[in-house]
Amino acid sequence: MSSDLSYSRARPSTNTSVKHIGFLLLDNFTLISLASAIEPLRMANQLSGKELYQWYTLSLGGRVVQASDGLSVTPDASTHEALPLDMVIVCGGIAPQRSASKEHLQWLQLQARQHRQLGAICTGSWVLAMAGLLDHYEASIHWECIASMHEAYPRVELSSRLFSIDRDRLTSSGGTAPLDMMLTLIARDHGKDLSAGISDMFIYDRVRGEQDQQRVPLKHVLGSNQPKLLEIVALMESNLEELLTLDELASYVDLSRRQLERLFQKYLDCSPSRYYLKLRLIRARQLLKQSGLSIIEVASACGFASTPHFSKCYREYFGIPPREERQGMHSKAAVSEEVSLAPKMTLTLPSMPNEGIKDRVSSAIKALAQARDEPTFASIALH
């Protein structure tokens, strides 16, 4: 492949499988979430040796947008340009309700009328809700905004999950959660082998799925008005192997057992026993995915007297038995080994006609050209 590629014009690939994604940057967007969404796309292109994804950063009028950390980003294009987008992802951050203008909302509504997939990262879901584009959709948003967004937009089916994919909407909470969402999307588009290879390249040991929950600090849910309840939960979290009885928990905070049960029902909408079980199962899942402990050892470490009882509770809560959870991790390890042993393929990027929007080129084209000499270039064959 010639090394002196010209980037003076946008050149949409002749490969119809290329997915074009626009990232709409709002003022004070979080840079870590944007990077977590784009980097998996770049690596998907590199590992496959193909242009699977193109991406553009966008803003109103193409103006420079400042991230929440003060860094300024010059977008690739303006929302006024007719880019060939398949998906638009809103990148939110601090105070999305103030960052989104009427023009933002109208542009997003236009994208919906053009049947483009819509997504959001960090607090971008708030803006989609402002535009009326999340009504009766399941959606995720950063945990700080869950309660207030539920009050403001009751027709949105808000979830505390890390990310939600519901029909033609995909929404993610903040931080690095967009990485998990994009890896899930890539696995659906091009297979789990590619997704696993990307996570290996990013030294990302565990890809979190759609069922993984945000760890919402209980203080945020309860405020500072329920110190005894917070103390009880802290005691539970500190005693997952050697369990405390409800009577013991109640006595530690000078409550009766009945008062303890009322507190949990009123503020956490479940019994103390059920909440305790949830904490143990979440810990068990972490150990299954992140440690080499056997299933029997995991069950014991999480306070279960028998493995069958542990397996039954685990299946009921997560919808999958512990053995299959562990086997899923083994499958990923096998894929990683195959990737590392795969022979390097020599591929030539297809030449692309000078068509499309003048002076607009996806950063994906440059990134793919620069990656061609990397040892992992085209190391994963797509099926």
C-alpha positions in Angstrom: 0.0 0.0 0.0 1.3 3.4 -0.9 2.4 5.4 2.2 1.4 8.8 0.8 -2.3 8.7 1.1 -4.2 11.9 0.4 -6.7 13.0 2.9 -8.0 16.2 1.3 -11.4 14.8 0.7 -13.8 12.5 2.5 -13.7 9.1 0.8 -16.5 6.8 2.0 -15.5 3.2 1.7 -16.9 1.1 -1.1 -17.4 -1.7 1.5 -21.1 -1.5 2.4 -20.4 -3.0 5.9 -18.6 0.1 7.1 -20.6 1.8 9.9 -20.4 5.6 10.1 -20.8 7.0 13.6 -21.1 10.6 14.6 -20.2 11.8 18.1 -22.1 15.0 19.0 -20.0 16.9 21.5 -21.8 19.1 24.1 -20.1 21.7 26.1 -18.3 20.2 29.2 -18.5 16.6 27.8 -16.3 14.1 29.6 -13.2 13.2 27.6 -12.7 9.8 29.2 -16.2 8.6 28.0 -15.5 9.9 24.4 -12.2 8.1 24.3 -13.7 4.9 25.7 -16.2 4.9 22.9 -13.9 5.7 20.0 -10.8 3.7 20.9 -12.6 0.3 20.5 -13.6 1.3 16.9 -10.0 2.2 16.0 -8.8 -1.1 17.4 -11.5 -3.0 15.6 -10.2 -1.6 12.3 -6.6 -2.3 13.2 -7.1 -5.9 14.3 -9.3 -6.8 11.4 -7.1 -4.9 8.9 -10.3 -3.5 7.5 -12.3 -0.3 7.6 -15.2 -1.6 9.7 -16.0 1.8 11.3 -15.6 5.4 10.5 -16.2 8.1 13.1 -16.6 11.9 13.1 -16.8 14.3 16.0 -19.5 16.9 15.5 -20.7 20.2 16.9 -23.1 23.0 16.0 -21.4 25.0 13.3 -18.2 23.0 13.7 -17.1 25.2 16.6 -14.5 24.2 19.1 -16.0 22.4 22.1 -14.4 22.4 25.6 -14.4 19.2 27.6 -15.1 19.1 31.3 -11.3 18.9 32.0 -10.7 22.2 30.1 -9.2 20.6 27.0 -10.6 22.0 23.7 -11.5 19.7 20.8 -11.9 20.9 17.2 -14.6 18.7 15.7 -14.3 16.9 12.4 -17.4 18.4 11.0 -20.5 20.6 11.6 -24.0 19.2 12.2 -25.0 21.3 9.2 -23.1 19.0 6.9 -24.8 16.0 5.3 -22.5 13.3 6.5 -23.4 9.6 5.7 -24.1 8.6 9.3 -25.6 5.4 10.5 -25.5 6.3 14.2 -25.3 9.4 16.3 -24.0 9.3 19.9 -24.5 12.3 22.2 -21.5 13.0 24.4 -22.6 14.6 27.6 -20.9 15.6 30.8 -21.5 18.4 33.3 -25.0 20.0 33.3 -26.3 18.5 30.1 -29.6 20.3 30.5 -27.7 23.6 30.1 -25.3 22.4 27.4 -28.1 21.4 25.0 -29.7 24.1 22.9 -32.9 24.0 20.9 -30.8 23.6 17.8 -29.2 20.5 19.3 -32.6 19.0 20.0 -34.0 19.8 16.6 -31.0 18.2 14.9 -31.3 15.0 17.0 -35.0 14.8 16.1 -34.0 15.1 12.5 -31.6 12.2 12.9 -34.4 10.1 14.4 -36.7 10.9 11.4 -34.0 9.7 9.1 -34.0 6.4 11.0 -30.5 6.6 12.3 -29.5 4.8 15.5 -29.2 7.1 18.4 -27.0 6.7 21.4 -25.6 8.6 24.4 -22.6 8.3 26.8 -22.2 9.7 30.3 -25.1 12.2 30.7 -26.0 12.4 27.0 -29.2 10.4 27.7 -30.6 13.5 29.3 -30.4 15.3 26.0 -32.0 12.5 24.1 -34.8 12.6 26.7 -35.1 16.4 26.3 -35.7 15.8 22.6 -38.4 13.2 23.4 -36.3 10.5 21.8 -36.1 8.1 24.8 -39.8 7.8 25.7 -40.7 4.2 26.4 -37.0 3.1 25.8 -34.8 1.6 28.4 -31.9 3.8 29.0 -28.8 4.2 31.2 -27.2 7.4 32.5 -24.5 8.2 35.1 -25.8 7.3 38.5 -25.6 11.0 39.7 -28.5 11.8 37.3 -30.7 8.8 37.7 -33.1 10.2 40.4 -33.4 13.6 38.9 -33.9 12.3 35.4 -36.6 9.9 36.6 -38.4 12.9 38.0 -38.0 15.0 34.9 -38.7 12.3 32.3 -40.9 9.6 33.8 -41.6 8.1 30.4 -38.0 7.0 30.1 -37.4 3.5 31.5 -34.3 4.3 33.4 -31.9 1.6 34.4 -29.0 1.5 36.8 -27.1 -0.8 34.4 -23.8 0.3 33.0 -25.3 0.5 29.6 -28.6 -0.3 27.8 -29.2 -1.4 24.2 -32.9 -1.2 23.4 -33.9 -1.5 19.7 -32.3 1.5 17.9 -31.2 3.2 21.1 -27.9 2.5 22.9 -27.1 4.5 26.1 -24.2 4.3 28.5 -23.3 5.6 31.9 -20.0 7.5 32.3 -16.4 6.8 32.9 -15.2 3.7 31.0 -18.6 2.2 30.6 -18.8 3.2 26.9 -15.9 0.9 26.3 -18.0 -2.1 27.4 -21.0 -0.9 25.4 -18.9 -0.5 22.2 -17.2 -3.9 22.7 -20.7 -5.4 23.0 -21.7 -3.6 19.8 -18.6 -4.8 18.0 -19.2 -8.4 19.1 -22.7 -8.2 17.6 -21.5 -6.7 14.4 -18.3 -8.8 13.8 -18.1 -11.6 16.4 -16.8 -12.2 19.9 -13.3 -13.0 18.6 -12.7 -9.4 17.5 -14.2 -8.0 20.7 -12.0 -10.3 22.8 -8.9 -9.2 20.8 -9.7 -5.6 21.4 -10.1 -6.1 25.2 -6.7 -7.8 25.2 -5.0 -4.9 23.4 -6.4 -2.5 26.0 -5.4 -4.9 28.9 -9.0 -5.0 29.8 -9.5 -8.2 31.8 -13.2 -8.3 32.1 -15.7 -6.9 29.6 -18.8 -5.9 31.5 -22.1 -6.9 30.0 -25.6 -5.5 29.7 -26.6 -7.0 33.0 -23.8 -5.3 35.0 -24.9 -2.6 37.3 -23.4 0.7 38.2 -22.1 0.8 41.7 -24.2 3.6 42.9 -22.9 4.8 46.3 -25.6 4.2 48.8 -25.0 7.6 50.3 -26.2 9.1 47.1 -29.4 7.0 47.2 -30.2 7.7 50.9 -28.5 11.0 51.5 -27.2 11.6 55.0 -30.5 11.1 56.8 -30.2 7.4 57.4 -26.9 6.8 59.1 -28.1 3.6 60.8 -29.1 2.0 57.5 -25.7 3.0 55.9 -24.0 1.4 58.9 -25.9 -1.8 58.5 -25.0 -2.1 54.8 -21.4 -1.4 55.7 -21.5 -4.3 58.2 -23.0 -6.5 55.6 -20.3 -5.7 53.0 -17.6 -6.4 55.6 -19.1 -9.8 56.5 -19.9 -11.7 53.3 -18.2 -14.9 54.3 -19.1 -15.2 57.9 -22.6 -13.9 57.8 -24.3 -11.9 60.5 -27.8 -12.7 61.6 -30.5 -10.0 61.3 -30.7 -9.9 65.1 -27.0 -9.2 65.3 -27.2 -6.5 62.6 -30.1 -4.8 64.4 -28.3 -4.9 67.8 -25.2 -3.3 66.4 -27.2 -0.1 65.6 -29.6 -0.3 68.5 -32.6 -1.2 66.5 -35.2 -4.0 66.8 -35.3 -6.6 64.1 -38.7 -5.2 63.1 -37.3 -1.7 62.8 -34.5 -3.0 60.7 -36.9 -4.7 58.3 -39.0 -1.5 58.0 -35.9 0.6 57.1 -34.9 -1.8 54.3 -38.5 -2.0 52.9 -38.9 1.8 53.0 -35.6 2.9 51.6 -34.3 -0.1 49.6 -37.6 -1.7 48.6 -36.5 -5.2 49.8 -36.0 -7.2 52.9 -32.6 -7.1 54.7 -32.1 -10.8 53.8 -32.6 -10.1 50.2 -30.2 -7.2 50.2 -27.6 -9.2 51.9 -28.0 -12.0 49.4 -27.6 -9.5 46.5 -24.3 -8.2 48.0 -23.0 -11.8 48.3 -24.0 -12.7 44.7 -22.4 -9.6 43.3 -19.2 -10.4 45.2 -19.4 -14.0 43.9 -19.6 -12.8 40.3 -16.6 -10.6 40.8 -14.6 -13.6 42.1 -15.8 -15.9 39.3 -14.6 -13.4 36.7 -11.5 -12.0 38.3 -10.0 -14.9 40.3 -8.9 -18.5 39.9 -11.0 -19.7 42.9 -13.0 -22.8 42.2 -16.8 -22.5 42.3 -16.8 -24.3 45.7 -14.3 -21.8 47.0 -16.3 -18.9 45.7 -19.5 -20.2 47.3 -17.7 -20.5 50.6 -16.1 -17.1 50.4 -19.6 -15.6 49.9 -21.3 -17.3 52.8 -23.0 -20.2 51.0 -23.0 -23.5 52.9 -23.6 -25.6 49.8 -22.6 -25.3 46.1 -26.1 -26.4 44.8 -27.7 -23.6 46.9 -25.2 -21.1 45.6 -25.8 -22.2 42.0 -29.5 -21.9 42.4 -29.4 -18.4 43.9 -26.8 -17.3 41.3 -29.0 -18.6 38.4 -32.1 -16.9 39.7 -30.3 -13.6 40.1 -28.1 -13.4 37.0 -30.0 -15.8 34.7 -26.9 -18.0 34.2 -25.3 -20.6 36.4 -21.9 -20.0 37.9 -20.3 -22.8 35.8 -21.4 -21.1 32.6 -20.1 -17.7 33.9 -16.7 -19.3 34.5 -16.7 -21.1 31.1 -17.4 -17.8 29.4 -14.1 -16.5 30.9 -12.3 -19.6 29.7 -13.6 -19.2 26.2 -12.3 -15.6 26.2 -8.9 -16.9 27.2 -8.9 -19.4 24.4 -9.7 -16.7 21.9 -6.9 -14.6 23.3 -4.4 -17.4 22.7 -5.6 -17.9 19.2 -5.2 -14.2 18.5 -1.7 -14.1 19.8 -0.7 -17.1 17.6 -2.5 -15.9 14.5 -0.2 -15.3 11.5 0.2 -11.7 10.4 -1.8 -11.1 7.3 -0.7 -8.7 4.5 -3.7 -6.7 3.4 -4.0 -3.8 1.1 -6.6 -1.2 2.0 -9.1 -0.7 -0.8 -8.8 2.4 -2.8 -11.7 4.7 -2.3 -13.2 7.2 -4.7 -13.1 10.9 -4.0 -16.8 11.2 -3.3 -18.7 12.6 -0.4 -18.4 15.7 1.7 -15.6 17.9 0.6 -12.8 18.4 3.1 -14.3 15.9 5.6 -12.5 12.7 6.4 -13.1 10.3 9.2 -10.1 10.0 11.5 -10.6 6.2 11.0 -8.9 6.4 7.6 -5.8 8.0 9.0 -5.7 5.7 12.0 -6.0 2.6 9.9 -3.2 3.7 7.6 -0.9 4.5 10.5 -1.7 1.0 12.1 -0.7 -1.0 9.0 2.8 -1.7 10.4 1.7 -2.7 13.8 2.3 -6.4 14.7 -1.4 -6.9 15.4 -2.6 -5.4 12.1 -5.1 -7.8 10.4 -4.3 -10.4 13.1 -8.0 -11.4 13.5 -9.9 -13.0 10.6 -13.5 -12.1 10.4 -16.0 -14.8 9.7 
